[in-house]
């Protein structure tokens, strides 16, 4: 794994780790799940102590995830028996179509709003360890 590489000027205040970790998310209305919502599967493409970039296959989430919405996210971090969990706000969404695979994925960015001290420490430790182990 390596730090996220961006073309042009990097406007992010926090370094992001390019990754590929399994995640589940649920769209919220206030502090509760949207009526009829289910936990949906995705992959974390990049991760920082302030947020994450997630990719999933659009299906039911298309009708729930519009504009800025709150979501709960659970990420399976290596070496942890329980998932990292936080509540955040989906601050952008975009659909990516791969004409070669004839497939469309949904990508969205989540800003972390609420995370426990323990999970915040797990996240910071994981990112630091991975960035230190990255070869350039």
C-alpha positions as CSV (number, residue, x, y, z in Angstrom):
1,X,0.0,0.0,0.0
2,X,1.2,3.5,-0.6
3,X,0.1,7.1,0.0
4,X,-2.6,8.3,-2.3
5,X,-1.1,9.8,-5.5
6,X,-3.0,12.8,-7.0
7,X,-2.3,14.7,-10.1
8,X,-1.8,18.4,-9.6
9,X,-2.0,20.1,-6.2
10,X,-3.1,18.0,-3.3
11,X,-5.7,20.0,-1.4
12,X,-6.2,17.6,1.4
13,X,-5.1,18.5,4.9
14,X,-4.6,14.9,6.0
15,X,-2.5,12.3,4.2
16,X,-4.6,9.5,2.7
17,X,-3.6,5.9,2.4
18,X,-4.5,4.1,-0.8
19,X,-6.0,0.8,0.3
20,X,-8.5,-1.9,-0.5
21,X,-10.4,-2.9,2.6
22,X,-13.9,-4.5,2.9
23,X,-16.6,-2.2,4.4
24,X,-20.3,-2.1,5.1
25,X,-22.4,1.1,5.3
26,X,-25.9,2.1,6.2
27,X,-27.5,5.4,5.2
28,X,-29.0,7.3,8.2
29,X,-31.8,9.7,8.7
30,X,-30.7,11.7,11.7
31,X,-29.2,9.1,14.0
32,X,-31.3,6.1,12.8
33,X,-31.2,4.0,9.6
34,X,-33.4,5.2,6.7
35,X,-36.6,3.2,6.6
36,X,-36.1,0.0,4.7
37,X,-32.3,0.5,4.6
38,X,-30.0,-2.4,4.7
39,X,-26.3,-2.7,5.3
40,X,-24.5,-2.5,1.9
41,X,-21.1,-3.9,1.0
42,X,-18.3,-1.8,-0.4
43,X,-14.5,-1.4,-0.6
44,X,-12.5,1.4,1.0
45,X,-10.2,2.8,-1.7
46,X,-8.5,5.5,0.5
47,X,-8.4,6.3,4.1
48,X,-7.3,9.1,6.5
49,X,-8.0,10.0,10.1
50,X,-10.7,12.4,8.8
51,X,-12.5,10.3,6.2
52,X,-12.6,7.6,3.6
53,X,-13.3,7.0,-0.1
54,X,-15.6,4.1,-0.7
55,X,-16.7,2.2,-3.8
56,X,-19.7,0.0,-4.1
57,X,-21.9,-1.4,-6.8
58,X,-25.0,0.7,-7.3
59,X,-28.3,-1.0,-6.6
60,X,-30.5,-0.1,-3.7
61,X,-28.1,2.5,-2.3
62,X,-28.7,4.6,-5.4
63,X,-32.2,5.6,-4.0
64,X,-30.8,6.3,-0.6
65,X,-27.4,8.0,-1.1
66,X,-28.0,11.4,-2.7
67,X,-26.1,14.5,-2.0
68,X,-24.9,14.9,1.6
69,X,-26.2,12.2,3.9
70,X,-25.1,10.6,7.1
71,X,-23.9,7.1,7.1
72,X,-22.4,4.5,9.5
73,X,-19.4,2.8,8.2
74,X,-17.7,-0.4,9.4
75,X,-14.3,-1.3,8.0
76,X,-12.5,-4.6,8.5
77,X,-9.0,-3.6,9.5
78,X,-6.3,-6.3,9.4
79,X,-5.3,-7.6,12.9
80,X,-8.6,-6.5,14.5
81,X,-11.3,-9.0,15.4
82,X,-13.9,-6.3,15.5
83,X,-14.6,-3.8,12.7
84,X,-13.6,-0.1,12.9
85,X,-16.9,1.8,13.2
86,X,-17.7,5.5,12.7
87,X,-20.6,7.8,11.7
88,X,-19.9,10.2,8.9
89,X,-21.3,12.4,6.2
90,X,-21.2,11.4,2.5
91,X,-20.0,14.7,1.1
92,X,-19.8,13.6,-2.6
93,X,-20.9,10.8,-4.8
94,X,-20.2,9.9,-8.4
95,X,-20.9,6.9,-10.6
96,X,-17.9,5.5,-12.5
97,X,-18.6,3.4,-15.7
98,X,-16.0,1.0,-16.9
99,X,-16.9,0.4,-20.6
100,X,-14.4,-2.5,-20.8
101,X,-16.1,-4.4,-18.0
102,X,-19.6,-3.0,-18.8
103,X,-20.0,-2.2,-15.1
104,X,-20.9,0.9,-13.1
105,X,-19.7,1.5,-9.6
106,X,-20.7,4.2,-7.1
107,X,-17.9,6.0,-5.3
108,X,-18.5,8.3,-2.4
109,X,-16.4,10.3,0.0
110,X,-17.2,10.2,3.7
111,X,-16.1,12.8,6.3
112,X,-15.9,11.3,9.8
113,X,-18.2,13.0,12.2
114,X,-18.3,10.7,15.2
115,X,-15.7,8.0,16.1
116,X,-14.9,6.5,19.5
117,X,-11.5,7.3,21.0
118,X,-10.5,3.6,20.7
119,X,-11.5,3.3,17.1
120,X,-9.8,6.7,16.3
121,X,-6.6,5.2,17.9
122,X,-7.0,2.0,15.8
123,X,-7.4,4.1,12.6
124,X,-4.4,6.4,13.3
125,X,-2.2,3.4,14.2
126,X,-3.2,1.5,11.1
127,X,-2.5,4.4,8.7
128,X,0.8,5.3,10.4
129,X,2.0,1.6,10.2
130,X,1.0,1.3,6.5
131,X,2.5,4.6,5.5
132,X,5.8,3.7,7.3
133,X,5.9,0.4,5.5
134,X,5.2,1.9,2.1
135,X,8.0,1.8,-0.4
136,X,8.5,4.7,-2.7
